[in-house]
Amino acid sequence: MKETFELNSDYIPLCDLLKYCYVTESGGAAKHFIAEGNVRVDGEVELRKACKIRAGQVVSGDGFEIRVV
């Protein structure tokens, strides 16, 4: 799945982005998914659940890629 997510503010917490883009079913599932090391931000593994994702960043993992604009 490749998707583009348009920000309406300065940033979005990583766990919320995964939930809004249907990578996970809930915020709690997103936090667990991140903690397991399944998410990369700009190519680096990200373990911070509330990491601030800003325009220009790419969030990816097994089977998904989200470009934030």
C-alpha positions in Angstrom: 0.0 0.0 0.0 1.4 3.4 -1.0 -0.5 6.4 0.3 -0.1 10.2 0.7 -1.3 11.8 3.9 -2.0 15.6 3.9 -1.2 17.3 7.2 -3.7 19.9 8.5 -1.3 21.1 11.3 2.5 21.2 12.0 2.8 17.5 12.8 0.9 14.3 13.6 2.0 11.7 16.2 3.2 8.5 14.6 0.7 6.3 16.3 -2.2 8.5 15.1 -0.9 8.5 11.5 -0.9 4.7 11.4 -4.4 4.6 12.8 -5.7 7.2 10.3 -4.1 5.5 7.3 -5.6 2.1 8.4 -2.2 0.4 8.9 -3.5 -0.6 12.3 -7.1 -0.9 13.6 -6.6 1.3 16.7 -4.2 3.7 18.4 -3.4 0.9 21.0 -2.5 -1.5 18.2 -0.4 1.2 16.5 1.6 1.7 19.7 2.3 -2.0 20.0 3.2 -2.2 16.3 5.7 0.6 16.7 7.2 -0.9 19.9 7.9 -4.1 18.0 10.1 -2.2 15.6 7.9 -2.6 12.6 7.9 1.1 11.5 10.6 3.2 9.8 10.6 7.0 9.5 12.8 8.2 6.6 14.5 4.8 6.5 15.4 4.5 10.2 13.5 2.3 12.7 11.4 4.4 15.0 10.4 3.2 18.4 8.8 6.4 19.8 5.1 6.0 19.7 4.3 9.8 19.7 7.2 10.8 17.4 6.2 14.0 15.6 5.8 13.3 11.9 6.0 16.4 9.7 5.5 17.2 6.0 8.3 15.8 3.8 8.8 12.6 5.9 8.1 9.0 4.7 6.8 6.4 7.1 7.2 2.8 5.9 7.1 -0.8 7.0 6.3 -4.2 5.6 3.7 -3.7 3.0 3.1 0.1 3.4 4.6 3.5 2.7 3.0 6.8 3.7 4.3 10.0 2.3 3.4 13.0 4.4 2.8 16.3 2.7 
